[in-house]
Amino acid sequence: MNVVDYEELKKDCIDYLKEGSNELEPKDVENIKKFVCSFKDVNERELWEIGKSLQIAAQLIPERADMFFQASFLCYQYSAEKGCPSALRSLGQYHLFGYAECRDKFKAVEYVKKAALLGNSYAQMDLGLYYFIGFGVKKNESKGLYWTTRAAHNGCTEAMESLGRRFLMDGKYDKAHYWLSEGIKHNYGGCYYAVALENLHGIGCEINIEKGWNLLCLAADHNYGFACYLLAEAYRLGEFKSMKIKRDMNCCAYYLQKGIKALNDDCMLLYGQLLFVGTEISQDISKGIHYIHMAAQNGNPKAQIIMSGLFFEGKLVEKDDVKAFYWIRKAGTRGGRPALRQLAYFYEEGIGVAKAPDKAKKIWEIYDLLAPDKPSE
């Protein structure tokens, strides 16, 4: 029996996809299918890991995101057909976030339930969240707590953080500290971050900014992306809460790059803006746009508004009204009044989309409901 070097297969697949065009044409989809089929006989776990590598590539290489997501989706499909719980959970995530043109909340729940029943702890955590918020299922807090607790007992550190935060909000500090301590034993940055918030805001304890800062540093050291973002901002501004620190753009850049590796879209956007403007670090407009694009691809509404503006103006990138519309629609209500105003205008004028005055009218109605003093304005 031949031994398959799936690390080499992952590298080959990523190298192959990097050579494609920016746009995903029908022929590209067929080529990707043929390429993925060439190694679909590896075992289900290795096939899932190839898919995971391609998904990460999609999030870090926005110019090829569509191709990477499509290839990753196929890997997950083939792996799921072989019964891999992790692949089933990943397919659920694709339907949750709309990757590879998937968007069906009921399929998201269906895949996650299958994976959860097969013992996948991350799927159990997802299912718990779905019950808590009523996503694709009837809202049921007891079932939400059951599945989240089951996930935590099965070693899911994100579920430990979720339980810790939930018990903190409910004032059940002993239970909160138990689960956050369990997460810290597993070196999970999210639990360090949650304990940092306790100290920074005095949740169940006295406010202690210095201790909160130290815990925030530990969270960042353990690759918690938003902690990296907060530290980067602190070093950029030279202060954190009431605590003065030495302004250091090298430290700022270090934490931003660390946060980007952890796929934090706030780090991607800030780093892109700093490179784009060039007043605080060396200017590189091309790299700046790349990181802003990366943030947009990872769901950051502010970055999506910026990308829409760049494509609409056509000064620093080739003018493309279809892409301008695509990004402003992605931002949607999450982008606040600025995004809605622009989206309504695009529908009114038929920019990148067929004129649709009825849709524009509905968007203006939502726009009017939002308070004009929102930070995004």
C-alpha positions in Angstrom: 0.0 0.0 0.0 1.4 3.4 -1.0 1.8 6.0 1.8 0.3 9.3 0.9 2.3 12.4 1.8 -0.7 14.7 2.5 1.6 17.6 3.5 3.0 17.5 0.0 -0.5 17.3 -1.4 -1.6 20.4 0.5 1.4 22.3 -0.8 0.7 21.1 -4.4 -2.9 22.2 -4.2 -2.1 25.6 -2.8 0.6 26.2 -5.4 -1.8 25.1 -8.1 -4.6 27.4 -7.0 -2.2 30.4 -6.6 -1.6 30.3 -10.3 -5.3 30.9 -11.1 -7.0 34.1 -12.1 -8.8 36.4 -9.6 -12.3 35.5 -10.9 -13.8 32.0 -10.5 -15.0 30.9 -13.9 -17.0 27.7 -14.6 -13.9 26.1 -16.2 -11.9 26.9 -13.0 -14.5 25.0 -10.9 -14.2 22.0 -13.2 -10.4 22.2 -13.0 -10.5 22.4 -9.2 -12.8 19.4 -9.0 -10.4 17.4 -11.2 -7.5 18.4 -9.1 -9.1 17.6 -5.8 -10.4 14.3 -7.2 -6.8 13.4 -7.9 -6.1 12.9 -4.1 -9.6 12.2 -2.7 -8.5 8.6 -2.0 -6.4 9.7 1.1 -8.1 8.9 4.4 -10.9 11.1 5.6 -8.9 12.9 8.4 -6.0 13.8 6.1 -8.5 15.0 3.4 -10.2 17.2 6.0 -6.8 18.7 7.0 -6.1 19.5 3.3 -9.4 21.2 3.2 -8.6 23.1 6.4 -5.3 24.3 5.0 -7.1 25.5 1.8 -9.7 27.4 3.9 -6.9 29.2 5.9 -5.3 30.0 2.5 -8.6 31.5 1.4 -8.7 33.8 4.5 -5.1 34.9 4.1 -4.9 35.2 0.3 -8.0 37.2 -0.6 -7.1 37.6 -4.3 -7.7 33.8 -4.7 -10.3 33.3 -2.0 -13.1 32.0 -4.2 -10.9 29.3 -5.6 -9.5 28.2 -2.3 -12.9 28.1 -0.7 -14.3 26.0 -3.5 -11.4 23.5 -3.3 -11.7 23.4 0.5 -15.5 22.8 0.2 -14.9 19.8 -2.1 -12.3 18.3 0.3 -14.8 18.6 3.1 -17.5 17.0 1.0 -15.3 14.0 0.1 -14.2 13.7 3.7 -17.7 13.9 5.1 -18.8 11.2 2.7 -16.3 9.0 4.4 -17.8 9.8 7.8 -15.4 12.4 9.1 -17.1 14.4 12.0 -14.7 17.3 11.6 -15.6 17.6 7.9 -19.3 17.6 8.7 -18.8 20.4 11.2 -16.8 22.3 8.6 -19.6 22.0 6.0 -21.9 23.4 8.7 -19.6 26.3 9.1 -19.6 26.9 5.3 -23.3 27.2 5.3 -23.2 29.4 8.4 -20.8 31.9 6.9 -21.7 31.6 3.3 -18.3 30.3 2.0 -18.1 28.8 -1.5 -21.6 30.2 -2.2 -23.2 28.0 0.5 -25.8 29.7 2.7 -28.5 27.6 4.3 -29.0 27.8 8.1 -31.0 24.6 8.1 -28.1 22.7 6.4 -25.7 24.3 8.8 -27.7 22.9 11.7 -28.1 19.5 10.0 -24.4 19.1 9.5 -23.5 20.3 12.9 -26.0 18.0 14.6 -24.5 15.0 12.7 -21.0 15.9 13.8 -22.1 16.6 17.4 -23.7 13.2 17.7 -20.5 11.6 16.4 -18.7 13.3 19.2 -17.0 16.3 17.6 -16.6 18.7 20.5 -16.5 21.9 18.3 -19.8 20.8 16.6 -21.2 20.3 20.1 -20.2 23.9 20.9 -21.8 25.2 17.7 -25.0 23.3 18.4 -25.1 24.8 21.9 -24.8 28.3 20.5 -27.5 27.6 17.9 -29.9 26.6 20.8 -28.9 29.6 22.8 -29.7 32.1 20.0 -32.4 30.1 18.2 -30.4 29.7 14.9 -32.1 27.1 12.7 -33.7 25.5 15.8 -36.2 26.6 18.4 -34.4 28.7 21.1 -33.8 26.5 24.2 -31.3 27.6 26.8 -31.2 24.3 28.7 -30.3 22.5 25.5 -27.7 25.2 24.7 -26.1 24.7 28.1 -26.3 20.9 27.7 -24.4 20.9 24.4 -21.9 23.6 25.4 -21.1 21.8 28.7 -20.8 18.5 26.8 -18.3 20.2 24.4 -16.3 21.6 27.3 -16.1 18.2 29.0 -14.9 16.8 25.7 -12.0 19.2 25.7 -13.3 22.1 23.5 -11.5 25.1 24.9 -13.8 27.6 23.1 -16.7 26.0 24.9 -14.9 26.4 28.2 -14.5 30.1 27.4 -18.2 30.3 26.4 -19.3 28.8 29.7 -17.0 31.0 31.7 -18.3 34.2 30.1 -21.9 33.0 30.4 -21.5 32.3 34.1 -19.8 35.6 34.6 -22.8 37.4 33.1 -25.1 35.4 35.4 -23.0 36.3 38.5 -22.1 32.6 39.0 -18.4 33.4 39.6 -17.4 30.0 41.1 -18.6 28.2 38.0 -17.1 30.9 35.7 -13.7 30.6 37.3 -13.8 26.8 37.1 -14.3 26.8 33.4 -11.9 29.6 32.7 -9.2 27.9 34.8 -9.8 24.7 32.8 -9.3 26.7 29.6 -6.1 28.3 30.9 -4.8 24.8 31.9 -5.1 24.0 28.1 -3.3 27.3 27.3 -6.3 28.7 25.5 -5.9 32.4 24.9 -9.6 33.1 25.0 -9.8 32.2 28.6 -6.8 34.4 29.5 -8.7 37.2 27.7 -11.9 36.6 29.6 -10.1 36.7 33.0 -8.4 39.9 31.7 -11.8 41.5 31.1 -12.8 40.5 34.7 -9.9 42.6 36.1 -10.2 45.4 33.6 -13.9 46.0 34.3 -14.2 44.7 37.9 -16.5 41.8 37.1 -16.7 39.8 40.4 -13.4 41.4 41.6 -11.8 44.8 42.1 -10.6 46.7 39.0 -6.9 46.0 38.4 -5.7 47.5 35.2 -2.1 46.2 35.6 -3.2 42.6 36.2 -5.7 42.9 33.2 -2.8 44.1 31.0 -0.6 41.2 32.0 -3.4 38.7 31.3 -4.1 40.4 28.0 -0.4 39.9 27.1 -0.8 36.2 28.0 -3.9 35.9 25.8 -1.9 37.4 22.9 1.0 35.1 23.6 -1.4 32.3 23.2 -2.6 33.6 19.8 -5.9 35.2 20.8 -6.4 37.6 17.9 -8.5 40.4 19.6 -6.0 40.6 22.5 -3.3 41.2 19.9 -5.4 44.0 18.4 -5.9 45.7 21.8 -2.2 45.5 22.6 -1.3 46.9 19.1 -3.7 49.8 19.6 -2.2 50.4 23.1 1.4 50.6 21.7 0.2 52.8 18.9 -1.5 55.3 21.2 1.0 55.0 24.1 -1.7 54.3 26.7 -4.0 51.6 27.9 -7.0 52.5 30.0 -5.5 54.7 32.7 -2.1 53.2 32.3 0.6 55.0 30.4 2.9 52.8 28.3 5.8 53.7 25.9 4.5 54.3 22.4 6.2 51.7 20.2 5.2 51.2 16.5 7.5 48.1 16.3 5.5 46.4 19.1 2.3 47.6 17.4 3.3 46.0 14.1 4.4 42.8 15.9 1.0 42.3 17.6 -0.9 43.2 14.4 1.1 40.6 12.4 0.5 38.0 15.2 -3.2 38.8 15.2 -3.3 38.4 11.4 -1.9 34.9 11.7 -4.7 34.2 14.2 -7.2 35.5 11.5 -8.3 38.5 13.4 -10.0 40.9 10.9 -9.5 44.0 13.2 -5.7 43.4 13.0 -5.9 43.0 9.3 -7.8 46.2 8.8 -5.6 48.3 11.1 -2.4 47.0 9.6 -3.7 47.7 6.2 -4.7 51.3 7.1 -1.3 52.0 8.7 0.5 50.7 5.5 -1.9 52.6 3.3 -1.6 56.0 5.1 2.1 55.6 5.9 2.4 58.3 8.6 3.2 55.9 11.5 4.9 53.1 9.6 6.6 52.9 6.2 4.0 53.5 3.5 3.1 50.6 1.1 -0.2 51.3 -0.6 -0.3 48.0 -2.5 0.3 46.0 0.7 -2.2 48.2 2.6 -4.9 47.4 0.1 -4.0 43.7 0.3 -4.6 43.6 4.1 -7.7 45.7 3.9 -9.0 43.3 1.2 -8.1 40.4 3.6 -10.1 42.0 6.4 -13.0 42.5 4.1 -12.8 38.8 3.0 -12.9 37.8 6.7 -16.1 39.8 7.3 -15.0 43.2 8.6 -17.7 45.6 7.5 -15.4 48.7 7.7 -13.0 47.0 5.4 -15.8 46.0 3.1 -16.9 49.7 2.9 -13.3 50.7 2.0 -13.0 48.0 -0.7 -16.3 49.1 -2.2 -15.1 52.7 -2.3 -11.8 51.8 -3.9 -13.5 49.8 -6.7 -16.1 52.6 -7.2 -13.5 55.4 -7.5 -11.1 53.3 -9.6 -8.0 55.3 -8.7 -5.8 52.9 -6.8 -7.4 49.7 -8.2 -9.1 49.1 -11.6 -12.6 50.6 -11.5 -15.2 47.8 -11.2 -18.7 48.7 -10.3 -19.8 45.1 -9.9 -17.1 44.6 -7.2 -18.0 47.9 -5.6 -21.6 46.7 -5.3 -20.5 43.3 -4.1 -18.5 44.7 -1.1 -21.1 47.3 -0.1 -23.8 44.6 -0.1 -21.5 42.4 2.0 -21.2 45.2 4.6 -25.0 45.6 4.7 -26.5 46.5 8.1 -23.3 45.6 9.9 -21.7 48.6 8.2 -24.2 51.0 9.7 -25.6 54.0 8.0 -22.6 54.7 5.7 -23.0 51.2 4.1 -26.7 51.4 3.9 -26.6 54.9 2.3 -24.2 53.7 -0.3 -26.1 50.5 -1.0 -29.3 52.4 -1.5 -27.5 54.8 -3.9 -26.2 51.8 -5.9 -29.7 50.4 -6.2 -31.2 53.8 -7.2 -28.6 54.4 -9.9 -28.0 50.9 -11.0 -24.3 50.9 -10.2 -22.9 47.3 -10.4 -26.5 46.0 -10.3 -29.8 46.4 -12.1 -31.8 49.5 -10.9 -34.1 48.5 -8.1 -35.9 51.5 -6.6 -38.1 49.3 -4.4 -35.0 47.7 -2.7 -33.5 51.2 -2.3 -36.6 52.4 -0.6 -36.5 49.5 1.9 -32.8 50.2 2.6 -33.6 53.9 3.3 -36.3 52.8 5.8 -33.7 50.7 7.7 -31.3 53.6 7.4 -33.8 55.9 9.1 -34.3 53.5 12.0 -30.6 53.6 12.9 -29.6 56.4 15.2 -27.5 59.0 13.4 -25.0 59.2 16.2 -23.8 55.6 15.7 -19.9 55.3 15.8 -19.9 54.0 12.3 -21.4 57.3 11.0 
